Amino acid sequence: MPISEKKRAREISRLLAAEHPDARCMLDHADAFQLLVATILAAQCTDERVNMVTPELFRRYPTPTAMARAGITELEGLVRSTGFFHSKAKSIKAAAESLSRSFPGGFPSTMEDLLTLPGVGRKTANVVLGTCFGAPAIIVDTHFRRLAQRLGLSSSDDPDVIERELQALLPRSEWTVFSHAIAFHGRKCCKAKKPDHAACVLRRLCPSRDI
């Protein structure tokens, strides 16, 4: 009898958690604000590159208030190597200004509030909520989308649709761990150009294994 989609997703989640017990957010940060900024900078950039840039950025501008007061040209210079530095500098400054203005008493800890910040979409909000606030979070980054499609867990290219579909397949308690583990698996085994099917712990459950 064919395994149900929910059971298959749960088995994939179990295997990934066992294969990557050290899976976690790889962006260096001291608090939720720093993780928010680092996640914005990580768009179309590696975590490793972002982690090379943020120490000096956060040394100069460690808080929303400090970054809100920063000159845009200086911010652009600090984040230049992450790519798309004009838009990223504008986004992190605007997010800092909004945090200083709208949340002076503390960092927002709900999806609704985080989505009011400039440059923040569901993926960025989920990174912060899952990592800093312990909230169940499906984090649909590039690796997640690629593996969800290869594993037959979603056929959509829309991150919001993928998020909803995986939420329906997995228990809330597994969402954040699964998100980090599938990203680790995407980096180490199921790579974009040449997935290592022979070494993949998910091979028997993967419809793409013979492609």
Secondary structure, DSSP 8 states (H G I E B T S, - for coil): ----HHHHHHHHHHHHHHH-TT----S--SSHHHHHHHHHHTTTS-HHHHHHHHHHHHHH--SHHHHHTS-HHHHHHHHGGGS-HHHHHHHHHHHHHHHHHH-TTS---SHHHHTTSTT--HHHHHHHHHHHS--------HHHHHHHHHTTS-----HHHHHHHHHHHS-GGGHHHHHHHHHHHHHHTS-SS---GGG-TTGGG-TTTT-
